């Protein structure tokens, strides 16, 4: 069993238009590296110059926002679902 990752439409150009993929990792930072290995170029869209998740992207582990957990060091395990959700702003 692996970690299911839900990919937003804007990033599916990196994943061959797949909206769900599977990866293995022990935390969000490792997951991003795993995604970069499988889908070269995706990390630039996910992370800033310091290698941290971009502020306009929200990562959820089993519906829990990682900002309220351990941030990018949030642990993940087989069977978890990670959602990458672009922030929405409006006025």
HTML snippet that shows the backbone in 3Dmol.js (N, CA, C, O; Angstrom):
<script src="https://3Dmol.org/build/3Dmol-min.js"></script>
<div id="view" style="width:600px;height:400px;position:relative"></div>
<script>
const pdb = `
ATOM      1  N   UNK A   1       0.849  -1.175   0.000  1.00  0.00           N
ATOM      2  CA  UNK A   1       0.000   0.000   0.000  1.00  0.00           C
ATOM      3  C   UNK A   1       0.897   1.241   0.000  1.00  0.00           C
ATOM      4  O   UNK A   1       1.996   1.217   0.555  1.00  0.00           O
ATOM      5  N   UNK A   2       0.437   2.294  -0.608  1.00  0.00           N
ATOM      6  CA  UNK A   2       1.218   3.523  -0.714  1.00  0.00           C
ATOM      7  C   UNK A   2       0.390   4.713  -0.252  1.00  0.00           C
ATOM      8  O   UNK A   2      -0.749   4.562   0.189  1.00  0.00           O
ATOM      9  N   UNK A   3       0.968   5.871  -0.357  1.00  0.00           N
ATOM     10  CA  UNK A   3       0.277   7.113  -0.021  1.00  0.00           C
ATOM     11  C   UNK A   3      -0.394   7.624  -1.286  1.00  0.00           C
ATOM     12  O   UNK A   3       0.239   7.741  -2.336  1.00  0.00           O
ATOM     13  N   UNK A   4      -1.682   7.928  -1.175  1.00  0.00           N
ATOM     14  CA  UNK A   4      -2.410   8.472  -2.314  1.00  0.00           C
ATOM     15  C   UNK A   4      -2.264   9.987  -2.286  1.00  0.00           C
ATOM     16  O   UNK A   4      -2.502  10.623  -1.259  1.00  0.00           O
ATOM     17  N   UNK A   5      -1.869  10.565  -3.427  1.00  0.00           N
ATOM     18  CA  UNK A   5      -1.677  12.006  -3.536  1.00  0.00           C
ATOM     19  C   UNK A   5      -2.674  12.541  -4.561  1.00  0.00           C
ATOM     20  O   UNK A   5      -2.709  12.088  -5.705  1.00  0.00           O
ATOM     21  N   UNK A   6      -3.481  13.510  -4.134  1.00  0.00           N
ATOM     22  CA  UNK A   6      -4.447  14.143  -5.022  1.00  0.00           C
ATOM     23  C   UNK A   6      -3.807  15.395  -5.612  1.00  0.00           C
ATOM     24  O   UNK A   6      -3.402  16.300  -4.883  1.00  0.00           O
ATOM     25  N   UNK A   7      -3.722  15.434  -6.926  1.00  0.00           N
ATOM     26  CA  UNK A   7      -3.018  16.494  -7.642  1.00  0.00           C
ATOM     27  C   UNK A   7      -4.031  17.485  -8.218  1.00  0.00           C
ATOM     28  O   UNK A   7      -4.970  17.075  -8.900  1.00  0.00           O
ATOM     29  N   UNK A   8      -3.854  18.787  -7.953  1.00  0.00           N
ATOM     30  CA  UNK A   8      -4.784  19.780  -8.520  1.00  0.00           C
ATOM     31  C   UNK A   8      -4.598  19.883 -10.039  1.00  0.00           C
ATOM     32  O   UNK A   8      -3.531  19.568 -10.567  1.00  0.00           O
ATOM     33  N   UNK A   9      -5.626  20.317 -10.714  1.00  0.00           N
ATOM     34  CA  UNK A   9      -5.621  20.413 -12.172  1.00  0.00           C
ATOM     35  C   UNK A   9      -4.419  21.190 -12.701  1.00  0.00           C
ATOM     36  O   UNK A   9      -3.811  20.789 -13.694  1.00  0.00           O
ATOM     37  N   UNK A  10      -4.073  22.289 -12.052  1.00  0.00           N
ATOM     38  CA  UNK A  10      -2.969  23.130 -12.520  1.00  0.00           C
ATOM     39  C   UNK A  10      -1.625  22.404 -12.532  1.00  0.00           C
ATOM     40  O   UNK A  10      -0.725  22.797 -13.274  1.00  0.00           O
ATOM     41  N   UNK A  11      -1.472  21.359 -11.731  1.00  0.00           N
ATOM     42  CA  UNK A  11      -0.205  20.624 -11.668  1.00  0.00           C
ATOM     43  C   UNK A  11      -0.242  19.300 -12.421  1.00  0.00           C
ATOM     44  O   UNK A  11       0.769  18.601 -12.494  1.00  0.00           O
ATOM     45  N   UNK A  12      -1.375  18.956 -12.972  1.00  0.00           N
ATOM     46  CA  UNK A  12      -1.495  17.670 -13.659  1.00  0.00           C
ATOM     47  C   UNK A  12      -0.680  17.596 -14.941  1.00  0.00           C
ATOM     48  O   UNK A  12      -0.465  16.507 -15.473  1.00  0.00           O
ATOM     49  N   UNK A  13      -0.219  18.750 -15.449  1.00  0.00           N
ATOM     50  CA  UNK A  13       0.652  18.739 -16.624  1.00  0.00           C
ATOM     51  C   UNK A  13       1.962  18.013 -16.317  1.00  0.00           C
ATOM     52  O   UNK A  13       2.614  17.498 -17.226  1.00  0.00           O
ATOM     53  N   UNK A  14       2.350  17.971 -15.039  1.00  0.00           N
ATOM     54  CA  UNK A  14       3.558  17.262 -14.627  1.00  0.00           C
ATOM     55  C   UNK A  14       3.313  15.763 -14.432  1.00  0.00           C
ATOM     56  O   UNK A  14       4.247  14.966 -14.524  1.00  0.00           O
ATOM     57  N   UNK A  15       2.075  15.381 -14.167  1.00  0.00           N
ATOM     58  CA  UNK A  15       1.752  13.993 -13.830  1.00  0.00           C
ATOM     59  C   UNK A  15       1.027  13.268 -14.964  1.00  0.00           C
ATOM     60  O   UNK A  15       0.259  12.337 -14.723  1.00  0.00           O
ATOM     61  N   UNK A  16       1.273  13.698 -16.189  1.00  0.00           N
ATOM     62  CA  UNK A  16       0.624  13.084 -17.352  1.00  0.00           C
ATOM     63  C   UNK A  16      -0.888  13.120 -17.231  1.00  0.00           C
ATOM     64  O   UNK A  16      -1.578  12.168 -17.594  1.00  0.00           O
ATOM     65  N   UNK A  17      -1.399  14.249 -16.709  1.00  0.00           N
ATOM     66  CA  UNK A  17      -2.834  14.494 -16.537  1.00  0.00           C
ATOM     67  C   UNK A  17      -3.510  13.543 -15.556  1.00  0.00           C
ATOM     68  O   UNK A  17      -4.726  13.359 -15.604  1.00  0.00           O
ATOM     69  N   UNK A  18      -2.734  12.946 -14.676  1.00  0.00           N
ATOM     70  CA  UNK A  18      -3.309  12.096 -13.634  1.00  0.00           C
ATOM     71  C   UNK A  18      -3.693  12.959 -12.433  1.00  0.00           C
ATOM     72  O   UNK A  18      -2.916  13.805 -11.992  1.00  0.00           O
ATOM     73  N   UNK A  19      -4.895  12.737 -11.913  1.00  0.00           N
ATOM     74  CA  UNK A  19      -5.358  13.509 -10.761  1.00  0.00           C
ATOM     75  C   UNK A  19      -5.017  12.830  -9.440  1.00  0.00           C
ATOM     76  O   UNK A  19      -5.042  13.467  -8.387  1.00  0.00           O
ATOM     77  N   UNK A  20      -4.698  11.538  -9.494  1.00  0.00           N
ATOM     78  CA  UNK A  20      -4.303  10.780  -8.306  1.00  0.00           C
ATOM     79  C   UNK A  20      -3.075   9.963  -8.644  1.00  0.00           C
ATOM     80  O   UNK A  20      -3.016   9.299  -9.679  1.00  0.00           O
ATOM     81  N   UNK A  21      -2.099  10.020  -7.761  1.00  0.00           N
ATOM     82  CA  UNK A  21      -0.907   9.203  -7.946  1.00  0.00           C
ATOM     83  C   UNK A  21      -0.561   8.568  -6.604  1.00  0.00           C
ATOM     84  O   UNK A  21      -1.117   8.938  -5.569  1.00  0.00           O
ATOM     85  N   UNK A  22       0.349   7.622  -6.629  1.00  0.00           N
ATOM     86  CA  UNK A  22       0.785   6.974  -5.401  1.00  0.00           C
ATOM     87  C   UNK A  22       2.279   7.165  -5.233  1.00  0.00           C
ATOM     88  O   UNK A  22       3.042   7.095  -6.197  1.00  0.00           O
ATOM     89  N   UNK A  23       2.684   7.405  -4.004  1.00  0.00           N
ATOM     90  CA  UNK A  23       4.093   7.613  -3.659  1.00  0.00           C
ATOM     91  C   UNK A  23       4.378   6.947  -2.321  1.00  0.00           C
ATOM     92  O   UNK A  23       3.476   6.503  -1.611  1.00  0.00           O
ATOM     93  N   UNK A  24       5.670   6.896  -2.007  1.00  0.00           N
ATOM     94  CA  UNK A  24       6.108   6.439  -0.689  1.00  0.00           C
ATOM     95  C   UNK A  24       6.962   7.532  -0.073  1.00  0.00           C
ATOM     96  O   UNK A  24       7.815   8.108  -0.748  1.00  0.00           O
ATOM     97  N   UNK A  25       6.743   7.820   1.187  1.00  0.00           N
ATOM     98  CA  UNK A  25       7.514   8.830   1.922  1.00  0.00           C
ATOM     99  C   UNK A  25       7.127   8.753   3.388  1.00  0.00           C
ATOM    100  O   UNK A  25       6.105   8.165   3.741  1.00  0.00           O
ATOM    101  N   UNK A  26       7.955   9.356   4.243  1.00  0.00           N
ATOM    102  CA  UNK A  26       7.631   9.348   5.670  1.00  0.00           C
ATOM    103  C   UNK A  26       7.161  10.714   6.162  1.00  0.00           C
ATOM    104  O   UNK A  26       6.635  10.824   7.269  1.00  0.00           O
ATOM    105  N   UNK A  27       7.349  11.772   5.337  1.00  0.00           N
ATOM    106  CA  UNK A  27       6.829  13.094   5.684  1.00  0.00           C
ATOM    107  C   UNK A  27       6.583  13.885   4.397  1.00  0.00           C
ATOM    108  O   UNK A  27       6.893  13.411   3.305  1.00  0.00           O
ATOM    109  N   UNK A  28       6.034  15.073   4.528  1.00  0.00           N
ATOM    110  CA  UNK A  28       5.665  15.879   3.359  1.00  0.00           C
ATOM    111  C   UNK A  28       6.895  16.266   2.536  1.00  0.00           C
ATOM    112  O   UNK A  28       6.837  16.218   1.307  1.00  0.00           O
ATOM    113  N   UNK A  29       7.995  16.642   3.168  1.00  0.00           N
ATOM    114  CA  UNK A  29       9.197  17.005   2.418  1.00  0.00           C
ATOM    115  C   UNK A  29       9.703  15.827   1.591  1.00  0.00           C
ATOM    116  O   UNK A  29      10.109  16.005   0.443  1.00  0.00           O
ATOM    117  N   UNK A  30       9.682  14.632   2.163  1.00  0.00           N
ATOM    118  CA  UNK A  30      10.091  13.438   1.417  1.00  0.00           C
ATOM    119  C   UNK A  30       9.111  13.147   0.288  1.00  0.00           C
ATOM    120  O   UNK A  30       9.507  12.694  -0.786  1.00  0.00           O
ATOM    121  N   UNK A  31       7.850  13.405   0.532  1.00  0.00           N
ATOM    122  CA  UNK A  31       6.835  13.199  -0.506  1.00  0.00           C
ATOM    123  C   UNK A  31       7.116  14.112  -1.702  1.00  0.00           C
ATOM    124  O   UNK A  31       7.030  13.678  -2.851  1.00  0.00           O
ATOM    125  N   UNK A  32       7.449  15.369  -1.434  1.00  0.00           N
ATOM    126  CA  UNK A  32       7.767  16.308  -2.513  1.00  0.00           C
ATOM    127  C   UNK A  32       8.976  15.817  -3.305  1.00  0.00           C
ATOM    128  O   UNK A  32       8.988  15.904  -4.533  1.00  0.00           O
ATOM    129  N   UNK A  33       9.990  15.304  -2.613  1.00  0.00           N
ATOM    130  CA  UNK A  33      11.178  14.770  -3.300  1.00  0.00           C
ATOM    131  C   UNK A  33      10.804  13.543  -4.132  1.00  0.00           C
ATOM    132  O   UNK A  33      11.295  13.375  -5.248  1.00  0.00           O
ATOM    133  N   UNK A  34       9.943  12.696  -3.595  1.00  0.00           N
ATOM    134  CA  UNK A  34       9.484  11.517  -4.334  1.00  0.00           C
ATOM    135  C   UNK A  34       8.724  11.925  -5.594  1.00  0.00           C
ATOM    136  O   UNK A  34       8.901  11.332  -6.659  1.00  0.00           O
ATOM    137  N   UNK A  35       7.871  12.953  -5.457  1.00  0.00           N
ATOM    138  CA  UNK A  35       7.141  13.460  -6.617  1.00  0.00           C
ATOM    139  C   UNK A  35       8.106  14.001  -7.664  1.00  0.00           C
ATOM    140  O   UNK A  35       7.920  13.770  -8.859  1.00  0.00           O
ATOM    141  N   UNK A  36       9.135  14.717  -7.224  1.00  0.00           N
ATOM    142  CA  UNK A  36      10.114  15.282  -8.155  1.00  0.00           C
ATOM    143  C   UNK A  36      10.860  14.173  -8.894  1.00  0.00           C
ATOM    144  O   UNK A  36      11.159  14.312 -10.079  1.00  0.00           O
ATOM    145  N   UNK A  37      11.161  13.079  -8.206  1.00  0.00           N
ATOM    146  CA  UNK A  37      11.850  11.960  -8.841  1.00  0.00           C
ATOM    147  C   UNK A  37      10.974  11.330  -9.926  1.00  0.00           C
ATOM    148  O   UNK A  37      11.448  11.021 -11.019  1.00  0.00           O
ATOM    149  N   UNK A  38       9.691  11.146  -9.609  1.00  0.00           N
ATOM    150  CA  UNK A  38       8.763  10.526 -10.563  1.00  0.00           C
ATOM    151  C   UNK A  38       8.324  11.487 -11.658  1.00  0.00           C
ATOM    152  O   UNK A  38       8.106  11.081 -12.800  1.00  0.00           O
ATOM    153  N   UNK A  39       8.194  12.774 -11.305  1.00  0.00           N
ATOM    154  CA  UNK A  39       7.671  13.786 -12.217  1.00  0.00           C
ATOM    155  C   UNK A  39       8.581  15.013 -12.201  1.00  0.00           C
ATOM    156  O   UNK A  39       8.261  16.018 -11.566  1.00  0.00           O
ATOM    157  N   UNK A  40       9.718  14.931 -12.899  1.00  0.00           N
ATOM    158  CA  UNK A  40      10.688  16.032 -12.881  1.00  0.00           C
ATOM    159  C   UNK A  40      10.051  17.385 -13.230  1.00  0.00           C
ATOM    160  O   UNK A  40       9.277  17.506 -14.179  1.00  0.00           O
ATOM    161  N   UNK A  41      10.404  18.383 -12.435  1.00  0.00           N
ATOM    162  CA  UNK A  41       9.915  19.741 -12.651  1.00  0.00           C
ATOM    163  C   UNK A  41       8.777  20.146 -11.745  1.00  0.00           C
ATOM    164  O   UNK A  41       8.481  21.335 -11.626  1.00  0.00           O
ATOM    165  N   UNK A  42       8.119  19.174 -11.091  1.00  0.00           N
ATOM    166  CA  UNK A  42       6.958  19.507 -10.254  1.00  0.00           C
ATOM    167  C   UNK A  42       7.371  20.247  -8.986  1.00  0.00           C
ATOM    168  O   UNK A  42       6.603  21.053  -8.462  1.00  0.00           O
ATOM    169  N   UNK A  43       8.571  19.982  -8.491  1.00  0.00           N
ATOM    170  CA  UNK A  43       9.008  20.589  -7.222  1.00  0.00           C
ATOM    171  C   UNK A  43       9.040  22.114  -7.306  1.00  0.00           C
ATOM    172  O   UNK A  43       8.714  22.791  -6.331  1.00  0.00           O
ATOM    173  N   UNK A  44       9.429  22.663  -8.462  1.00  0.00           N
ATOM    174  CA  UNK A  44       9.460  24.119  -8.618  1.00  0.00           C
ATOM    175  C   UNK A  44       8.094  24.736  -8.389  1.00  0.00           C
ATOM    176  O   UNK A  44       7.990  25.857  -7.892  1.00  0.00           O
ATOM    177  N   UNK A  45       7.056  24.014  -8.747  1.00  0.00           N
ATOM    178  CA  UNK A  45       5.698  24.523  -8.547  1.00  0.00           C
ATOM    179  C   UNK A  45       5.214  24.304  -7.123  1.00  0.00           C
ATOM    180  O   UNK A  45       4.318  25.008  -6.658  1.00  0.00           O
ATOM    181  N   UNK A  46       5.796  23.338  -6.428  1.00  0.00           N
ATOM    182  CA  UNK A  46       5.367  23.014  -5.068  1.00  0.00           C
ATOM    183  C   UNK A  46       6.150  23.775  -3.995  1.00  0.00           C
ATOM    184  O   UNK A  46       5.620  24.055  -2.920  1.00  0.00           O
ATOM    185  N   UNK A  47       7.415  24.109  -4.288  1.00  0.00           N
ATOM    186  CA  UNK A  47       8.293  24.678  -3.260  1.00  0.00           C
ATOM    187  C   UNK A  47       8.897  26.007  -3.683  1.00  0.00           C
ATOM    188  O   UNK A  47       9.064  26.296  -4.868  1.00  0.00           O
ATOM    189  N   UNK A  48       9.221  26.807  -2.667  1.00  0.00           N
ATOM    190  CA  UNK A  48       9.914  28.069  -2.913  1.00  0.00           C
ATOM    191  C   UNK A  48      11.418  27.800  -3.065  1.00  0.00           C
ATOM    192  O   UNK A  48      11.846  26.646  -3.094  1.00  0.00           O
ATOM    193  N   UNK A  49      12.208  28.862  -3.161  1.00  0.00           N
ATOM    194  CA  UNK A  49      13.654  28.736  -3.351  1.00  0.00           C
ATOM    195  C   UNK A  49      14.358  28.078  -2.166  1.00  0.00           C
ATOM    196  O   UNK A  49      15.474  27.577  -2.309  1.00  0.00           O
ATOM    197  N   UNK A  50      13.725  28.076  -1.016  1.00  0.00           N
ATOM    198  CA  UNK A  50      14.311  27.470   0.182  1.00  0.00           C
ATOM    199  C   UNK A  50      13.894  26.010   0.349  1.00  0.00           C
ATOM    200  O   UNK A  50      14.285  25.358   1.317  1.00  0.00           O
ATOM    201  N   UNK A  51      13.095  25.493  -0.600  1.00  0.00           N
ATOM    202  CA  UNK A  51      12.665  24.105  -0.534  1.00  0.00           C
ATOM    203  C   UNK A  51      11.458  23.866   0.343  1.00  0.00           C
ATOM    204  O   UNK A  51      11.121  22.719   0.638  1.00  0.00           O
ATOM    205  N   UNK A  52      10.800  24.934   0.764  1.00  0.00           N
ATOM    206  CA  UNK A  52       9.613  24.825   1.603  1.00  0.00           C
ATOM    207  C   UNK A  52       8.356  24.926   0.739  1.00  0.00           C
ATOM    208  O   UNK A  52       8.365  25.606  -0.287  1.00  0.00           O
ATOM    209  N   UNK A  53       7.279  24.260   1.142  1.00  0.00           N
ATOM    210  CA  UNK A  53       6.036  24.356   0.365  1.00  0.00           C
ATOM    211  C   UNK A  53       5.622  25.816   0.167  1.00  0.00           C
ATOM    212  O   UNK A  53       5.705  26.627   1.090  1.00  0.00           O
ATOM    213  N   UNK A  54       5.184  26.129  -1.030  1.00  0.00           N
ATOM    214  CA  UNK A  54       4.756  27.496  -1.348  1.00  0.00           C
ATOM    215  C   UNK A  54       3.568  27.901  -0.484  1.00  0.00           C
ATOM    216  O   UNK A  54       2.727  27.074  -0.131  1.00  0.00           O
ATOM    217  N   UNK A  55       3.514  29.183  -0.151  1.00  0.00           N
ATOM    218  CA  UNK A  55       2.459  29.698   0.729  1.00  0.00           C
ATOM    219  C   UNK A  55       1.078  29.577   0.107  1.00  0.00           C
ATOM    220  O   UNK A  55       0.094  29.432   0.832  1.00  0.00           O
ATOM    221  N   UNK A  56       0.979  29.634  -1.215  1.00  0.00           N
ATOM    222  CA  UNK A  56      -0.330  29.584  -1.864  1.00  0.00           C
ATOM    223  C   UNK A  56      -0.822  28.163  -2.116  1.00  0.00           C
ATOM    224  O   UNK A  56      -1.874  27.967  -2.723  1.00  0.00           O
ATOM    225  N   UNK A  57      -0.065  27.174  -1.652  1.00  0.00           N
ATOM    226  CA  UNK A  57      -0.510  25.782  -1.738  1.00  0.00           C
ATOM    227  C   UNK A  57      -0.778  25.262  -0.336  1.00  0.00           C
ATOM    228  O   UNK A  57       0.002  25.501   0.585  1.00  0.00           O
ATOM    229  N   UNK A  58      -1.869  24.563  -0.183  1.00  0.00           N
ATOM    230  CA  UNK A  58      -2.200  23.942   1.098  1.00  0.00           C
ATOM    231  C   UNK A  58      -2.057  22.434   0.939  1.00  0.00           C
ATOM    232  O   UNK A  58      -2.537  21.848  -0.030  1.00  0.00           O
ATOM    233  N   UNK A  59      -1.389  21.821   1.907  1.00  0.00           N
ATOM    234  CA  UNK A  59      -1.236  20.381   1.929  1.00  0.00           C
ATOM    235  C   UNK A  59      -2.082  19.837   3.070  1.00  0.00           C
ATOM    236  O   UNK A  59      -2.029  20.338   4.193  1.00  0.00           O
ATOM    237  N   UNK A  60      -2.853  18.815   2.769  1.00  0.00           N
ATOM    238  CA  UNK A  60      -3.701  18.170   3.775  1.00  0.00           C
ATOM    239  C   UNK A  60      -3.337  16.697   3.847  1.00  0.00           C
ATOM    240  O   UNK A  60      -3.179  16.035   2.822  1.00  0.00           O
ATOM    241  N   UNK A  61      -3.205  16.195   5.058  1.00  0.00           N
ATOM    242  CA  UNK A  61      -2.993  14.769   5.281  1.00  0.00           C
ATOM    243  C   UNK A  61      -4.256  14.245   5.935  1.00  0.00           C
ATOM    244  O   UNK A  61      -4.575  14.596   7.071  1.00  0.00           O
ATOM    245  N   UNK A  62      -4.970  13.403   5.210  1.00  0.00           N
ATOM    246  CA  UNK A  62      -6.246  12.860   5.706  1.00  0.00           C
ATOM    247  C   UNK A  62      -7.162  13.992   6.187  1.00  0.00           C
ATOM    248  O   UNK A  62      -7.737  13.920   7.273  1.00  0.00           O
ATOM    249  N   UNK A  63      -7.285  15.017   5.376  1.00  0.00           N
ATOM    250  CA  UNK A  63      -8.157  16.175   5.618  1.00  0.00           C
ATOM    251  C   UNK A  63      -7.665  17.120   6.708  1.00  0.00           C
ATOM    252  O   UNK A  63      -8.379  18.057   7.066  1.00  0.00           O
ATOM    253  N   UNK A  64      -6.468  16.903   7.245  1.00  0.00           N
ATOM    254  CA  UNK A  64      -5.899  17.785   8.263  1.00  0.00           C
ATOM    255  C   UNK A  64      -4.847  18.686   7.627  1.00  0.00           C
ATOM    256  O   UNK A  64      -3.908  18.191   7.003  1.00  0.00           O
ATOM    257  N   UNK A  65      -4.989  19.993   7.775  1.00  0.00           N
ATOM    258  CA  UNK A  65      -4.051  20.965   7.228  1.00  0.00           C
ATOM    259  C   UNK A  65      -2.708  20.816   7.936  1.00  0.00           C
ATOM    260  O   UNK A  65      -2.643  20.865   9.164  1.00  0.00           O
ATOM    261  N   UNK A  66      -1.630  20.634   7.159  1.00  0.00           N
ATOM    262  CA  UNK A  66      -0.320  20.421   7.787  1.00  0.00           C
ATOM    263  C   UNK A  66       0.161  21.639   8.561  1.00  0.00           C
ATOM    264  O   UNK A  66       1.037  21.513   9.417  1.00  0.00           O
ATOM    265  N   UNK A  67      -0.394  22.820   8.278  1.00  0.00           N
ATOM    266  CA  UNK A  67       0.007  24.018   9.035  1.00  0.00           C
ATOM    267  C   UNK A  67      -0.377  23.881  10.503  1.00  0.00           C
ATOM    268  O   UNK A  67       0.224  24.525  11.363  1.00  0.00           O
ATOM    269  N   UNK A  68      -1.374  23.048  10.797  1.00  0.00           N
ATOM    270  CA  UNK A  68      -1.811  22.839  12.180  1.00  0.00           C
ATOM    271  C   UNK A  68      -1.261  21.540  12.748  1.00  0.00           C
ATOM    272  O   UNK A  68      -1.604  21.149  13.864  1.00  0.00           O
ATOM    273  N   UNK A  69      -0.411  20.877  11.983  1.00  0.00           N
ATOM    274  CA  UNK A  69       0.255  19.658  12.449  1.00  0.00           C
ATOM    275  C   UNK A  69       1.733  19.999  12.635  1.00  0.00           C
ATOM    276  O   UNK A  69       2.076  20.828  13.478  1.00  0.00           O
ATOM    277  N   UNK A  70       2.597  19.374  11.866  1.00  0.00           N
ATOM    278  CA  UNK A  70       4.028  19.638  11.983  1.00  0.00           C
ATOM    279  C   UNK A  70       4.589  20.292  10.726  1.00  0.00           C
ATOM    280  O   UNK A  70       5.778  20.165  10.433  1.00  0.00           O
ATOM    281  N   UNK A  71       3.731  20.993   9.982  1.00  0.00           N
ATOM    282  CA  UNK A  71       4.182  21.648   8.756  1.00  0.00           C
ATOM    283  C   UNK A  71       4.729  20.635   7.772  1.00  0.00           C
ATOM    284  O   UNK A  71       4.199  19.528   7.670  1.00  0.00           O
ATOM    285  N   UNK A  72       5.793  20.993   7.035  1.00  0.00           N
ATOM    286  CA  UNK A  72       6.340  20.087   6.031  1.00  0.00           C
ATOM    287  C   UNK A  72       6.980  18.831   6.614  1.00  0.00           C
ATOM    288  O   UNK A  72       7.279  17.886   5.884  1.00  0.00           O
ATOM    289  N   UNK A  73       7.188  18.820   7.917  1.00  0.00           N
ATOM    290  CA  UNK A  73       7.738  17.621   8.572  1.00  0.00           C
ATOM    291  C   UNK A  73       6.631  16.688   9.075  1.00  0.00           C
ATOM    292  O   UNK A  73       6.909  15.705   9.761  1.00  0.00           O
ATOM    293  N   UNK A  74       5.382  16.997   8.732  1.00  0.00           N
ATOM    294  CA  UNK A  74       4.253  16.158   9.136  1.00  0.00           C
ATOM    295  C   UNK A  74       4.460  14.735   8.645  1.00  0.00           C
ATOM    296  O   UNK A  74       4.711  14.511   7.460  1.00  0.00           O
ATOM    297  N   UNK A  75       4.357  13.781   9.546  1.00  0.00           N
ATOM    298  CA  UNK A  75       4.547  12.370   9.208  1.00  0.00           C
ATOM    299  C   UNK A  75       3.392  11.857   8.363  1.00  0.00           C
ATOM    300  O   UNK A  75       2.240  12.245   8.555  1.00  0.00           O
ATOM    301  N   UNK A  76       3.721  10.983   7.433  1.00  0.00           N
ATOM    302  CA  UNK A  76       2.719  10.287   6.628  1.00  0.00           C
ATOM    303  C   UNK A  76       3.119   8.822   6.544  1.00  0.00           C
ATOM    304  O   UNK A  76       4.284   8.462   6.715  1.00  0.00           O
ATOM    305  N   UNK A  77       2.126   7.991   6.276  1.00  0.00           N
ATOM    306  CA  UNK A  77       2.386   6.551   6.213  1.00  0.00           C
ATOM    307  C   UNK A  77       1.517   5.915   5.142  1.00  0.00           C
ATOM    308  O   UNK A  77       0.576   6.533   4.644  1.00  0.00           O
ATOM    309  N   UNK A  78       1.831   4.702   4.799  1.00  0.00           N
ATOM    310  CA  UNK A  78       1.036   3.976   3.816  1.00  0.00           C
ATOM    311  C   UNK A  78      -0.433   4.018   4.188  1.00  0.00           C
ATOM    312  O   UNK A  78      -0.804   3.824   5.346  1.00  0.00           O
ATOM    313  N   UNK A  79      -1.261   4.272   3.189  1.00  0.00           N
ATOM    314  CA  UNK A  79      -2.698   4.343   3.413  1.00  0.00           C
ATOM    315  C   UNK A  79      -3.210   5.759   3.616  1.00  0.00           C
ATOM    316  O   UNK A  79      -4.413   6.002   3.524  1.00  0.00           O
ATOM    317  N   UNK A  80      -2.301   6.703   3.893  1.00  0.00           N
ATOM    318  CA  UNK A  80      -2.719   8.103   4.060  1.00  0.00           C
ATOM    319  C   UNK A  80      -3.064   8.713   2.707  1.00  0.00           C
ATOM    320  O   UNK A  80      -2.635   8.235   1.656  1.00  0.00           O
ATOM    321  N   UNK A  81      -3.850   9.778   2.767  1.00  0.00           N
ATOM    322  CA  UNK A  81      -4.193  10.539   1.572  1.00  0.00           C
ATOM    323  C   UNK A  81      -3.691  11.960   1.755  1.00  0.00           C
ATOM    324  O   UNK A  81      -4.008  12.616   2.748  1.00  0.00           O
ATOM    325  N   UNK A  82      -2.912  12.432   0.801  1.00  0.00           N
ATOM    326  CA  UNK A  82      -2.392  13.794   0.827  1.00  0.00           C
ATOM    327  C   UNK A  82      -3.050  14.568  -0.312  1.00  0.00           C
ATOM    328  O   UNK A  82      -2.993  14.163  -1.473  1.00  0.00           O
ATOM    329  N   UNK A  83      -3.665  15.672   0.038  1.00  0.00           N
ATOM    330  CA  UNK A  83      -4.292  16.548  -0.957  1.00  0.00           C
ATOM    331  C   UNK A  83      -3.442  17.801  -1.088  1.00  0.00           C
ATOM    332  O   UNK A  83      -3.029  18.390  -0.089  1.00  0.00           O
ATOM    333  N   UNK A  84      -3.182  18.202  -2.324  1.00  0.00           N
ATOM    334  CA  UNK A  84      -2.489  19.464  -2.600  1.00  0.00           C
ATOM    335  C   UNK A  84      -3.556  20.387  -3.160  1.00  0.00           C
ATOM    336  O   UNK A  84      -4.121  20.129  -4.223  1.00  0.00           O
ATOM    337  N   UNK A  85      -3.828  21.474  -2.428  1.00  0.00           N
ATOM    338  CA  UNK A  85      -4.934  22.348  -2.800  1.00  0.00           C
ATOM    339  C   UNK A  85      -4.425  23.784  -2.955  1.00  0.00           C
ATOM    340  O   UNK A  85      -3.905  24.364  -2.001  1.00  0.00           O
ATOM    341  N   UNK A  86      -4.572  24.357  -4.154  1.00  0.00           N
ATOM    342  CA  UNK A  86      -4.185  25.756  -4.320  1.00  0.00           C
ATOM    343  C   UNK A  86      -5.092  26.652  -3.470  1.00  0.00           C
ATOM    344  O   UNK A  86      -6.295  26.413  -3.362  1.00  0.00           O
ATOM    345  N   UNK A  87      -4.497  27.681  -2.874  1.00  0.00           N
ATOM    346  CA  UNK A  87      -5.282  28.633  -2.087  1.00  0.00           C
ATOM    347  C   UNK A  87      -6.182  29.421  -3.020  1.00  0.00           C
ATOM    348  O   UNK A  87      -5.817  29.715  -4.159  1.00  0.00           O
ATOM    349  N   UNK A  88      -7.356  29.758  -2.525  1.00  0.00           N
ATOM    350  CA  UNK A  88      -8.317  30.529  -3.291  1.00  0.00           C
ATOM    351  C   UNK A  88      -8.533  31.856  -2.591  1.00  0.00           C
ATOM    352  O   UNK A  88      -8.783  31.903  -1.386  1.00  0.00           O
ATOM    353  N   UNK A  89      -8.435  32.927  -3.350  1.00  0.00           N
ATOM    354  CA  UNK A  89      -8.672  34.250  -2.781  1.00  0.00           C
ATOM    355  C   UNK A  89      -9.688  34.967  -3.644  1.00  0.00           C
ATOM    356  O   UNK A  89      -9.815  34.694  -4.838  1.00  0.00           O
ATOM    357  N   UNK A  90     -10.378  35.848  -3.051  1.00  0.00           N
ATOM    358  CA  UNK A  90     -11.373  36.590  -3.818  1.00  0.00           C
ATOM    359  C   UNK A  90     -11.794  37.831  -3.072  1.00  0.00           C
ATOM    360  O   UNK A  90     -11.346  38.104  -1.958  1.00  0.00           O
ATOM    361  N   UNK A  91     -12.634  38.543  -3.693  1.00  0.00           N
ATOM    362  CA  UNK A  91     -13.043  39.756  -3.018  1.00  0.00           C
ATOM    363  C   UNK A  91     -14.455  40.121  -3.393  1.00  0.00           C
ATOM    364  O   UNK A  91     -14.979  41.128  -2.916  1.00  0.00           O
TER     365      UNK A  91
END
`;
const viewer = $3Dmol.createViewer("view");
viewer.addModel(pdb, "pdb");
viewer.setStyle({}, {cartoon: {color: "spectrum"}});
viewer.zoomTo();
viewer.render();
</script>
